[in-house]
């Protein structure tokens, strides 16, 4: 689910969530992943998209959006 958050972020922003300037080395990106939150400074997508990505990028897997929660939220409403 975390990787889905990274990919979604990248698709929506054309940048890496842990590399603000697009010039970090692999070691710097690993450090950023471990020691800071994703950057949403230049976020231009919708607020709901940001909330979705933030829920996927939570470091603590017990608080991260699960596949079950995602599928439940995406299910069509009953008539």
Number of C-alpha atoms within 10 A of each C-alpha: 17 18 10 12 20 19 17 19 26 13 11 15 15 11 16 20 25 22 18 15 9 12 10 14 10 10 9 13 18 13 12 16 16 11 11 10 14 19 13 15 8 9 13 11 11 10 10 9 15 18 11 16 24 20 17 24 24 17 16 7 12 8 11 16 19 15 11 9 11 13 10 11 10 9 9 8 7 4 3
